[in-house]
């Protein structure tokens, strides 16, 4: 993955005057259940340092994101796999 494929955003701890800024990169992955036509897609990005998972609609990448604790995401994935078994 190239650096240009990462989604960079400024940390909420950064100041407004441009100093002491930290930027964080998310590497988004599209769901393997997404269709090739681009419909009904979600993308996820894990943030290991904060143990959260970001979830967004792939058709609206600048729209809102759902941010959940990693254990909650892992529980959801395990439950979804159980339903498909």
N, C-alpha and C positions, 0 to 999 in steps of 0.2 A: 504494500500500500504506500502510495506517495504522500508526502506531507500536504499536498494540495487537496487530497481526498478527505482530510480530517476537518471536522467542524470545530473551529476555535471560538472560545468565548471568554470574556474577562471574568475573573473571580469576583464574587460579591464582596470580598474583603479589600478590593482595590479602591484607591481613592479617585475622586473625580478629576483631579488635576493632572493625572497621568503618571505620577510617581508611585513607587511601591506597588506596581501592577503585576498580577500573575494571570497568565492565560492558560486555559485548560483545553485540551483537544479530546473530542469524542470520536471514536471510530464506529460509525453506524453500520449495522448489518441488517439486511432485509430478511424477513421471515422466509423459511424454505417452503411454506405453504402459500406464498404469494403467487398469483397468476402472472404469466408472461405479459399480459396486457396492461399491467400497472394498476389493476383494481384490487380493492380489499387488501391493501398491503400495510403492514406495520414494520417499523424498524426499531432496533434496540441498540443501545450502547451502554456498556458497563464502565463504571468508574472505580477501579480497584482501590484507589487511595481513600475513597469515602464510602465504599461498599454500598453503592447505589446503582440502580439500573434506570436509564432514561428510555422512555417509550414514546414514539411519535408516529403520526400518519405520514406515510411516504409521499402522499400526494400534496401534503401541506408541510414541507420541511421547516418552514419558518413559523409555523403555528405553535400552539401550546404543546407542552410535553408533560407526560405523567412520569413522576420520579418516585420510585419505590425502593425500600431497602432490599438488598440482594437476597436475604433469606426469604422474603415474601415472594420475590420473582421465582426463586428456585422452587418454592412450594407450589406456585401456580403452574410452572412447567411440569412438575412431577404429577400434579393433578390432571393436567391436560393429556399427558402421555398415558395415564391410567385410563382415561376415557376412550382413548383410541386403541387400547390394547384388546 
